[in-house]
Amino acid sequence: MGRGRVELRRIENKINRQVTFAKRRNGLLKKAYELSVLCEAEVALIIFSSRGKLYEFSSISNVAKTIDKYEKYSFGALEANQPAHDTESNYHEYLQLKSKYEHLQHSQRQLLGEDIGDLGIAELERLERQLDISVGQVRSLKTQSQLDRLSELQRKEEMLMETNVVLKRKLEEIDVALKSWETGEQSFTYSHKPAQYEPSIHPLHGNGALQMGCSSGGVTHEGTAATSPQDASGLIPEWVL
């Protein structure tokens, strides 16, 4: 009974991925060699690992000649109207861009901690320095952001304190105005208080008359007893007794 179809996808385990790459690379190189010997074919094989290492095979011991031959037959047939030097220039530019892209991908994986098992001490130290520089830049940016935020909060605090001082001054002015108004109202009440009725009794004079009066509002009314001939002779009137 045959095996079922195996789904092709990236091997997540790094160790298993490296082992599988080494096995399949050797098998591919062996197949290329067998094809060149059995069929007298010109075969060139180029392999770049995920770490950027180059593995190649050529049946004529020179991969560059096979690539040049490929350019002549492939690009010459597809772009017959385009000059040969332009086609070659475009192809080399394509190879350079592809190499840069793969190098950037490899560097990104290393920065994430992947594909660093085969790195030497010097390469690991270089990667560590690069990570330290990146961490320092991130921390510096974070600190600057926090300082800017702190300055903004301090500015808002100063504005609130100034507003508080202005409001406090206004409240004090309102309190002073209220006290002045209450004092003026009390003075007005005391100055308009009505006069009270105060009776007054005056003593007797030498002529034997009794004077009585009352004052109200500063006006005095006086009554004087009538004098009879008997009063003149020194007798006391009956109404006094």
Secondary structure by P-SEA (a helix, b strand, c coil): cccccccccccccaaaaaaaaaaaaaaaaaaaaaaaaacccbbbbbbbccccccccccccccaaaaaaaaaaaaaaaacccccaaaaaaaaaaaaaaaaaaaaaaaaaaaaaccccccccaaaaaaaaaaaaaaaaaaaaaaaaaaaaaaaaaaaaaaaaaaaaaaaaaaaaaaaaaaaaaaaaaaaaaaaabbbbbbbbbbccccccbbbbbcccccbbbbbbbbbcccccccccccccc
